[in-house]
Amino acid sequence: MWRFKGCPKCRGDVYLDKDGNGWFEECLQCGHVQYMEPLSFVDKQSYGRRNGEAVAVGVRRDGAK
């Protein structure tokens, strides 16, 4: 999945990928890598729910949405 102008460092385009350490976003232009928190750490109160379950939302470790 791509996020255009989503890099916090250079405002370049980032893509979502997975490796042995987990899910991460990597910038195509500058190479900045940002690992994502596992969904078990997402606060269910701050995000929508569907039938009592937390909706899957990507949350970066720096806390940005």
N, CA, C and O atoms as a GROMACS GRO file, in nm:
protein
  260
    1MET      N    1   0.085  -0.117   0.000
    1MET     CA    2   0.000   0.000   0.000
    1MET      C    3   0.089   0.123   0.000
    1MET      O    4   0.194   0.124   0.065
    2TRP      N    5   0.050   0.225  -0.070
    2TRP     CA    6   0.126   0.349  -0.082
    2TRP      C    7   0.056   0.462  -0.009
    2TRP      O    8  -0.067   0.469  -0.004
    3ARG      N    9   0.136   0.551   0.048
    3ARG     CA   10   0.085   0.677   0.104
    3ARG      C   11   0.167   0.788   0.040
    3ARG      O   12   0.287   0.799   0.064
    4PHE      N   13   0.103   0.868  -0.042
    4PHE     CA   14   0.173   0.975  -0.111
    4PHE      C   15   0.202   1.090  -0.014
    4PHE      O   16   0.116   1.131   0.063
    5LYS      N   17   0.324   1.141  -0.020
    5LYS     CA   18   0.372   1.252   0.063
    5LYS      C   19   0.354   1.221   0.212
    5LYS      O   20   0.320   1.310   0.290
    6GLY      N   21   0.379   1.095   0.252
    6GLY     CA   22   0.359   1.053   0.389
    6GLY      C   23   0.485   1.045   0.473
    6GLY      O   24   0.478   1.012   0.591
    7CYS      N   25   0.602   1.073   0.414
    7CYS     CA   26   0.727   1.063   0.488
    7CYS      C   27   0.743   1.182   0.583
    7CYS      O   28   0.733   1.296   0.539
    8PRO      N   29   0.767   1.156   0.712
    8PRO     CA   30   0.783   1.267   0.806
    8PRO      C   31   0.917   1.340   0.789
    8PRO      O   32   0.932   1.452   0.838
    9LYS      N   33   1.011   1.278   0.720
    9LYS     CA   34   1.144   1.338   0.703
    9LYS      C   35   1.151   1.428   0.579
    9LYS      O   36   1.197   1.542   0.588
   10CYS      N   37   1.106   1.377   0.462
   10CYS     CA   38   1.122   1.454   0.338
   10CYS      C   39   0.990   1.479   0.265
   10CYS      O   40   0.989   1.541   0.158
   11ARG      N   41   0.879   1.431   0.320
   11ARG     CA   42   0.746   1.441   0.258
   11ARG      C   43   0.737   1.363   0.128
   11ARG      O   44   0.657   1.394   0.041
   12GLY      N   45   0.822   1.259   0.115
   12GLY     CA   46   0.818   1.171  -0.002
   12GLY      C   47   0.708   1.066   0.012
   12GLY      O   48   0.633   1.066   0.110
   13ASP      N   49   0.701   0.979  -0.086
   13ASP     CA   50   0.599   0.873  -0.090
   13ASP      C   51   0.649   0.751  -0.013
   13ASP      O   52   0.762   0.708  -0.032
   14VAL      N   53   0.564   0.694   0.074
   14VAL     CA   54   0.601   0.577   0.153
   14VAL      C   55   0.515   0.458   0.113
   14VAL      O   56   0.401   0.473   0.069
   15TYR      N   57   0.573   0.340   0.130
   15TYR     CA   58   0.498   0.218   0.105
   15TYR      C   59   0.505   0.129   0.227
   15TYR      O   60   0.600   0.136   0.305
   16LEU      N   61   0.404   0.046   0.244
   16LEU     CA   62   0.391  -0.044   0.358
   16LEU      C   63   0.445  -0.181   0.317
   16LEU      O   64   0.412  -0.232   0.211
   17ASP      N   65   0.529  -0.240   0.403
   17ASP     CA   66   0.588  -0.370   0.376
   17ASP      C   67   0.610  -0.444   0.507
   17ASP      O   68   0.592  -0.387   0.615
   18LYS      N   69   0.648  -0.571   0.499
   18LYS     CA   70   0.669  -0.652   0.619
   18LYS      C   71   0.799  -0.730   0.604
   18LYS      O   72   0.831  -0.780   0.496
   19ASP      N   73   0.874  -0.739   0.715
   19ASP     CA   74   0.993  -0.822   0.718
   19ASP      C   75   0.994  -0.902   0.848
   19ASP      O   76   0.890  -0.913   0.914
   20GLY      N   77   1.108  -0.959   0.885
   20GLY     CA   78   1.116  -1.040   1.005
   20GLY      C   79   1.090  -0.965   1.133
   20GLY      O   80   1.057  -1.026   1.235
   21ASN      N   81   1.105  -0.832   1.132
   21ASN     CA   82   1.082  -0.749   1.250
   21ASN      C   83   0.940  -0.697   1.260
   21ASN      O   84   0.903  -0.639   1.363
   22GLY      N   85   0.859  -0.715   1.158
   22GLY     CA   86   0.721  -0.667   1.159
   22GLY      C   87   0.690  -0.576   1.041
   22GLY      O   88   0.767  -0.570   0.945
   23TRP      N   89   0.578  -0.507   1.050
   23TRP     CA   90   0.534  -0.416   0.944
   23TRP      C   91   0.607  -0.284   0.956
   23TRP      O   92   0.639  -0.239   1.067
   24PHE      N   93   0.635  -0.221   0.842
   24PHE     CA   94   0.703  -0.093   0.842
   24PHE      C   95   0.663  -0.012   0.720
   24PHE      O   96   0.613  -0.065   0.620
   25GLU      N   97   0.686   0.120   0.730
   25GLU     CA   98   0.670   0.210   0.617
   25GLU      C   99   0.810   0.253   0.577
   25GLU      O  100   0.893   0.284   0.662
   26GLU      N  101   0.836   0.255   0.446
   26GLU     CA  102   0.966   0.301   0.396
   26GLU      C  103   0.945   0.404   0.287
   26GLU      O  104   0.861   0.387   0.198
   27CYS      N  105   1.022   0.512   0.296
   27CYS     CA  106   1.012   0.620   0.198
   27CYS      C  107   1.086   0.582   0.071
   27CYS      O  108   1.201   0.536   0.077
   28LEU      N  109   1.023   0.600  -0.042
   28LEU     CA  110   1.084   0.569  -0.170
   28LEU      C  111   1.195   0.670  -0.204
   28LEU      O  112   1.293   0.633  -0.268
   29GLN      N  113   1.180   0.795  -0.162
   29GLN     CA  114   1.276   0.897  -0.198
   29GLN      C  115   1.401   0.898  -0.108
   29GLN      O  116   1.513   0.898  -0.159
   30CYS      N  117   1.383   0.899   0.025
   30CYS     CA  118   1.498   0.914   0.116
   30CYS      C  119   1.536   0.786   0.190
   30CYS      O  120   1.643   0.779   0.250
   31GLY      N  121   1.449   0.683   0.186
   31GLY     CA  122   1.480   0.556   0.251
   31GLY      C  123   1.447   0.551   0.399
   31GLY      O  124   1.480   0.452   0.466
   32HIS      N  125   1.384   0.655   0.453
   32HIS     CA  126   1.347   0.657   0.595
   32HIS      C  127   1.255   0.538   0.625
   32HIS      O  128   1.158   0.514   0.553
   33VAL      N  129   1.285   0.464   0.733
   33VAL     CA  130   1.206   0.348   0.772
   33VAL      C  131   1.142   0.374   0.907
   33VAL      O  132   1.206   0.424   0.999
   34GLN      N  133   1.015   0.340   0.917
   34GLN     CA  134   0.941   0.358   1.041
   34GLN      C  135   0.859   0.232   1.067
   34GLN      O  136   0.767   0.201   0.991
   35TYR      N  137   0.892   0.159   1.175
   35TYR     CA  138   0.820   0.036   1.208
   35TYR      C  139   0.687   0.069   1.273
   35TYR      O  140   0.673   0.170   1.342
   36MET      N  141   0.587  -0.018   1.249
   36MET     CA  142   0.452   0.002   1.300
   36MET      C  143   0.433  -0.078   1.428
   36MET      O  144   0.495  -0.183   1.446
   37GLU      N  145   0.348  -0.030   1.517
   37GLU     CA  146   0.312  -0.102   1.639
   37GLU      C  147   0.219  -0.218   1.602
   37GLU      O  148   0.134  -0.204   1.514
   38PRO      N  149   0.234  -0.331   1.668
   38PRO     CA  150   0.136  -0.439   1.649
   38PRO      C  151  -0.002  -0.392   1.694
   38PRO      O  152  -0.013  -0.308   1.783
   39LEU      N  153  -0.107  -0.445   1.633
   39LEU     CA  154  -0.243  -0.401   1.665
   39LEU      C  155  -0.281  -0.429   1.809
   39LEU      O  156  -0.372  -0.366   1.861
   40SER      N  157  -0.214  -0.523   1.875
   40SER     CA  158  -0.247  -0.552   2.014
   40SER      C  159  -0.216  -0.433   2.105
   40SER      O  160  -0.268  -0.426   2.216
   41PHE      N  161  -0.130  -0.339   2.059
   41PHE     CA  162  -0.095  -0.223   2.139
   41PHE      C  163  -0.181  -0.101   2.108
   41PHE      O  164  -0.168   0.002   2.175
   42VAL      N  165  -0.268  -0.110   2.008
   42VAL     CA  166  -0.353   0.003   1.971
   42VAL      C  167  -0.460   0.022   2.078
   42VAL      O  168  -0.525  -0.074   2.118
   43ASP      N  169  -0.477   0.144   2.123
   43ASP     CA  170  -0.578   0.176   2.223
   43ASP      C  171  -0.716   0.168   2.160
   43ASP      O  172  -0.748   0.247   2.072
   44LYS      N  173  -0.797   0.073   2.204
   44LYS     CA  174  -0.930   0.053   2.146
   44LYS      C  175  -1.023   0.171   2.172
   44LYS      O  176  -1.119   0.191   2.097
   45GLN      N  177  -0.996   0.250   2.273
   45GLN     CA  178  -1.082   0.364   2.305
   45GLN      C  179  -1.068   0.475   2.201
   45GLN      O  180  -1.164   0.546   2.174
   46SER      N  181  -0.949   0.490   2.142
   46SER     CA  182  -0.925   0.604   2.054
   46SER      C  183  -0.959   0.576   1.908
   46SER      O  184  -0.946   0.665   1.824
   47TYR      N  185  -1.000   0.454   1.875
   47TYR     CA  186  -1.033   0.419   1.737
   47TYR      C  187  -1.172   0.358   1.732
   47TYR      O  188  -1.228   0.316   1.833
   48GLY      N  189  -1.226   0.352   1.611
   48GLY     CA  190  -1.360   0.298   1.592
   48GLY      C  191  -1.368   0.150   1.625
   48GLY      O  192  -1.267   0.080   1.626
   49ARG      N  193  -1.489   0.104   1.652
   49ARG     CA  194  -1.512  -0.037   1.681
   49ARG      C  195  -1.616  -0.090   1.585
   49ARG      O  196  -1.700  -0.016   1.534
   50ARG      N  197  -1.608  -0.217   1.561
   50ARG     CA  198  -1.706  -0.283   1.476
   50ARG      C  199  -1.745  -0.413   1.545
   50ARG      O  200  -1.664  -0.505   1.554
   51ASN      N  201  -1.868  -0.422   1.594
   51ASN     CA  202  -1.918  -0.540   1.666
   51ASN      C  203  -1.831  -0.576   1.786
   51ASN      O  204  -1.805  -0.693   1.811
   52GLY      N  205  -1.786  -0.476   1.859
   52GLY     CA  206  -1.707  -0.499   1.979
   52GLY      C  207  -1.560  -0.526   1.955
   52GLY      O  208  -1.484  -0.542   2.051
   53GLU      N  209  -1.517  -0.533   1.828
   53GLU     CA  210  -1.377  -0.558   1.797
   53GLU      C  211  -1.312  -0.429   1.750
   53GLU      O  212  -1.376  -0.343   1.691
   54ALA      N  213  -1.184  -0.418   1.776
   54ALA     CA  214  -1.110  -0.301   1.730
   54ALA      C  215  -1.094  -0.308   1.579
   54ALA      O  216  -1.067  -0.414   1.524
   55VAL      N  217  -1.113  -0.195   1.513
   55VAL     CA  218  -1.092  -0.186   1.369
   55VAL      C  219  -0.941  -0.176   1.346
   55VAL      O  220  -0.874  -0.100   1.415
   56ALA      N  221  -0.888  -0.249   1.251
   56ALA     CA  222  -0.745  -0.248   1.222
   56ALA      C  223  -0.703  -0.110   1.172
   56ALA      O  224  -0.752  -0.060   1.070
   57VAL      N  225  -0.611  -0.048   1.245
   57VAL     CA  226  -0.562   0.085   1.212
   57VAL      C  227  -0.411   0.083   1.224
   57VAL      O  228  -0.359   0.038   1.326
   58GLY      N  229  -0.340   0.129   1.125
   58GLY     CA  230  -0.194   0.136   1.133
   58GLY      C  231  -0.152   0.252   1.219
   58GLY      O  232  -0.195   0.365   1.196
   59VAL      N  233  -0.068   0.228   1.319
   59VAL     CA  234  -0.020   0.332   1.408
   59VAL      C  235   0.131   0.323   1.411
   59VAL      O  236   0.188   0.219   1.443
   60ARG      N  237   0.195   0.434   1.377
   60ARG     CA  238   0.341   0.434   1.379
   60ARG      C  239   0.390   0.445   1.522
   60ARG      O  240   0.319   0.497   1.608
   61ARG      N  241   0.509   0.397   1.549
   61ARG     CA  242   0.565   0.398   1.684
   61ARG      C  243   0.589   0.537   1.738
   61ARG      O  244   0.598   0.555   1.860
   62ASP      N  245   0.601   0.636   1.651
   62ASP     CA  246   0.621   0.772   1.700
   62ASP      C  247   0.491   0.837   1.745
   62ASP      O  248   0.491   0.951   1.791
   63GLY      N  249   0.379   0.766   1.731
   63GLY     CA  250   0.250   0.814   1.776
   63GLY      C  251   0.171   0.890   1.672
   63GLY      O  252   0.055   0.922   1.696
   64ALA      N  253   0.231   0.920   1.555
   64ALA     CA  254   0.160   0.991   1.452
   64ALA      C  255   0.057   0.900   1.386
   64ALA      O  256   0.074   0.778   1.385
   65LYS      N  257  -0.048   0.958   1.334
   65LYS     CA  258  -0.153   0.878   1.269
   65LYS      C  259  -0.141   0.889   1.120
   65LYS      O  260  -0.220   0.829   1.047
   0.00000   0.00000   0.00000
